[in-house]
């Protein structure tokens, strides 16, 4: 089986930031500032990471939050599900004024995405 996240990592145009163990990519869900923070190496579970990879995660997460904050959201959600795509990744999901808060927003963002503007 081919991993879509591993495949996406082969396209440098999709990568906004990377360090030794992590990649940040823009999510294609029609929500400005929505990012994926993904393990470079194909791992499926948090317990498969080394201490060095966890330490590096903190730096990558910090960079991701800086990028999201540049879009000036009202709130930012983080979630790690990894059910549909079994490659460890975290969703950094901004929520803007006028958008429904909470779980509904996360479900829409991680599911069908937001409609494209007319």
Secondary structure, DSSP 8 states (H G I E B T S, - for coil): ---HHHHHTT-GGGEEEE-SSEEEEE-SSS-TT-EEEEESS---SGGGS-HHHHHHHHHHHHHHHHHHHTT--SEEEEE---SSS-S-EEEEEEE-TTS--THHHHHHHHTT------
